[in-house]
Amino acid sequence: MVIKIRLFGALKKFTEAGVALLEVPEMCSVRELHEPLKHRLSGEFPGEFKGELVDRAALASEARVLGNHEPVGWPGTLALLPPVCGG
Amino acid sequence: MARHTRFVAAGVWWLEVGSDLLQVSAEPFDMGRVYQALSDPECGAQLVFTGVVRNENDGRKVDAVHYEAFAPLAETVFKELAQEVREKIGATLRVVIWHRVGTLKVGELSTVIGLASPHRAESYAASRYLIEQLKVRVPIWKEEHYLDGEKTWLDGAELAAPNSGGNPGRWAIGADGPE
């Protein structure tokens, strides 16, 4: 299935309009999204993209941050949120 | 009378729950709305904290800061924080949490935390709690723009799902927070 992921902050520049479409297995867990996403972005931005950015980011819906072991097999858009620093 | 109204228009998000004003906005703050939200004849204290874009960070001269937010989740966390201060500090607190997005020049206001309570102690405690929690729990990011033309996204606190044991930046009421 294809998942739509919005990227924010330092991650945003590695996508077009801040959105990445990612092909993942059915019932893929949140944690299992990280590696294909890192592979994809490091391939598109060699030398510039750092995998740590994704490792330190949290995946969220519009309502809450998701746990690493939750499945992502529902329709809709997810968001990848790097470390926050508002205020 | 409790109000439960959500508006989304022209890049402005706001959520009013009861008397609260909980908003992420691209527009400049309307301080009249802040004080209106805090107005309550039962409250003898109003406390308003404002965060301002500073002209220096880590020895670099700052020209502006660009703020970005994941607004739907940010307003949900604002709502959680308002509930938390009522449960932990004072049930009658009125709460304003308002954060701007977009590019703000030095001296512009980025954040407003407003409280009203019958007595000042609750407002002071809640204000400190809210700003410290905002910094580590709300999906907002800032990119500093320096006078030399460079710019960089600032590092911050990693988010974690509730009950996951993560987010070491969480700050307890009564603890000394970071600057």
Contacts between the chains, C-beta under 8 A, distances in Angstrom:
chain1	res1	chain2	res2	distance
A	6	B	70	7.4
A	8	B	68	5.9
A	8	B	70	5.8
A	8	B	139	6.9
A	8	B	141	6.0
A	9	B	68	6.2
A	9	B	141	3.5
A	9	B	143	7.6
A	9	B	153	5.2
A	10	B	141	7.5
A	10	B	153	3.8
A	12	B	68	7.5
A	56	B	158	5.3
A	57	B	158	7.9
A	58	B	158	6.8
A	58	B	159	3.9
A	58	B	160	6.4
A	58	B	161	7.3
A	60	B	70	7.1
A	60	B	73	5.7
A	60	B	139	7.1
A	60	B	159	7.3
A	61	B	73	7.7
A	62	B	70	8.0
A	62	B	72	3.8
A	62	B	73	5.9
A	62	B	76	7.6
A	63	B	72	7.6
A	63	B	73	7.0
A	63	B	76	5.9
A	64	B	73	7.3
A	64	B	76	7.2
A	64	B	161	7.1
A	64	B	162	7.0
A	65	B	73	7.7
A	65	B	159	5.1
A	65	B	160	6.4
A	65	B	161	4.7
A	65	B	162	7.2
A	66	B	161	5.8
A	67	B	161	4.0
A	67	B	164	5.5
A	68	B	161	7.6
A	68	B	164	7.5
A	70	B	161	7.7
A	79	B	70	5.3
A	79	B	73	7.1
A	79	B	139	7.6
A	81	B	70	6.2
A	81	B	73	7.9
A	81	B	139	4.9
A	81	B	159	5.5
A	82	B	141	6.7
A	82	B	153	7.6
A	82	B	156	7.7
A	83	B	155	5.7
A	83	B	156	4.0
A	83	B	157	5.5
A	83	B	158	4.9
A	83	B	159	7.3
A	84	B	135	7.4
A	84	B	136	6.8
A	84	B	137	7.2
A	84	B	138	6.2
A	84	B	139	5.6
A	84	B	140	5.8
A	84	B	141	6.3
A	84	B	156	4.8
A	84	B	157	5.7
A	84	B	159	6.1
A	85	B	135	6.6
A	85	B	140	7.2
A	85	B	141	6.2
A	85	B	142	5.7
A	85	B	154	4.9
A	85	B	155	6.9
A	85	B	156	3.1
A	85	B	157	7.1
A	86	B	67	7.4
A	86	B	69	7.4
A	86	B	99	6.0
A	86	B	111	7.2
A	86	B	134	5.4
A	86	B	135	5.9
A	86	B	138	5.1
A	86	B	140	3.1
A	86	B	141	7.5
A	86	B	142	7.2
A	87	B	51	5.1
A	87	B	99	7.8
A	87	B	110	7.0
A	87	B	111	5.3
A	87	B	131	6.2
A	87	B	134	5.6
A	87	B	135	4.8
A	87	B	140	7.7
